[in-house]
Amino acid sequence: MEFKSKVRTCLWFEKGGREAAEFYVSLLPNSTIDMVLDHHNEADPMVVEFTLAGAPMMILTAGPHFKLTPAASISVLTKDQAETDYLWNALIANGGEESMCGWLVDRYGVSWQIVPEILPGLINQDDKAAGKRAQAAMMQMRKIDIAAVEAAASHAGA
């Protein structure tokens, strides 16, 4: 067996690892299921190796010994509001939960950060006051609203 990458992120699942991996690869271009290691349960195999938007990932389905936590998350840079909305809505559907500042937990318990690629530049710009306004606006949001963050950054009275 040859692996695509020496390093990959591993997520521990109690159950449903294959279903989650298939869902994740359906959301982002350049994503594939690369290898499935069955442990006598074809419906819920022990290991699913997959590539998520070019990043190597792995789900280990090994029982209730460890739980997923927001201390580790999948962060996705989105190109625009449409992609931000699409991913956000898909990931919170069917039992996912919104959190703050672009964070959410999907129905499988995996934490995600959905970050418009323009956001870091708006917050960390040369105009420090505008950056602070952008950050303050973001801190009030669940899903990031690009236009609202841009408006906050551009308005001195905001």
N, C-alpha and C positions, 0 to 999 in steps of 0.2 A: 504494500500500500504506500502510495506517495502523497504527501500532504502538500497543498499549495503554499503554505506559509509555515515558518518555524514557530511563530507566535500567533495566538488567536485568543479571543475573549471566550470564556466558558461561563455559561449560565446554568445553575443547578435548578432543575425542575422536579417537583414531586411527581407530576404526571402531565401529559399533554405536550411534550416537547416537540414531537414531529408536527403536530397541528400548528403550534406556535411558529416554528421555523418556516413552514409552508406559507403561513399568513404573512410573516415578515418579508419573505422574498417576493411576495406578490405586490408589495407596496412600493418598492424602490427599484429603479433600473440598475443594471449591472449586478443583479442578485441571483444566486442559484443555490439549489441543494446540491452539495458536492459528494457526500458520503453518508450512508446510514448503516449503523452497526446494531444489528438486532440482537437482543438477549432473550430470545424465545418469546417475544411479545411483539409481533410485527406491527400491531396497531399503535404501540407506544415504545419504539425502540430505545435502547439505552443511550446511544450517541447519535446526534445528527450534526454533521459538519456542514456549514453553509457559508456563503459569501453574501454579505449585506452591503450593497452599494460599493463593492470592491474591498470591503473589510472582512477578514476571516473571523468567523464566529463558530461557536459550538454550543449545543445544548446537551447536557448530561441529565437524563431522566433517571434518578436514583433514589427516589423515595423522600420521605418527610424529614430527613435528618437536618437539612439546612433550608433556610427560607431566603427568598429574594428580598433585597432591601434597597431603598433609594440611595444608599451609600455608593452604589454602582449603577450607572445608567447608560443608555445608548443615546448619544447626542447626534442629532442630524441637522446639518446646515441646509436651509431651504433657500431657493433662488428668489422666491417672491411670495406674495400673500396667498396666491392660489395654491401653491405647493404646501405652504404652511397650513392652510385650512384643510386641504385634502388629507395630509398625514394626521393632523390633530383629530379630525373627525373619525377617520378610520381607526385610530388607536384607542379612542375613548368609547367607540361603539361597543355594544354588547357587554357592558359591565366595567369598562375602563373608568378611571376617575381623573378629573382635572385637578391640577394643583396650581401653584403660583409661578409666575415668571417664565412661562414656557415649559414647565414640567408637567408630566402626567404619568399615571400608572395604567398600563394596558390591562385587558381582561385576564391575562396570564400572570400578572403581578410584576412585570418588568417595568422599571422606571425609564422614562424617555425625557430628553430635552429637545424640543422642536424650536430651533433658533434660526430666524431669518439671517442670511449671511451679512446683511447690511447692519444688523444690530450692534455687533462689537465696535464697528467704526463710529456709529452714532454715539455710543457711550464713551468711547475712548478717543474722542476727537481733540484737536488742538484747543478749541474753544471749551475750556473746562466747565464754564457755567452751562453751556448748551449740553454738554455731556452729562452733567448732573441732572438737568431737566429730563433728558432722554431716559436716564436710569430711573429717576423717580416715577416717570410714566410707566416704564416697564414693570416696576415693583408693584404697581396697582393692578396688573393684568394677570389673567390666567393664560389664555392663548395670546401670543404676541400680535398686536395690531400695528403693522409697519407704519401706516399713515399717521396713526395717533402718536407714535414715538417720534416720527419725523416732525410732526407739528409741534410737539412739546419742545424738541430741540431747537426749533427755529423761532419760537416765541419767547422773547425776554420776559414777558409778563406771566408766562405759564408757571 
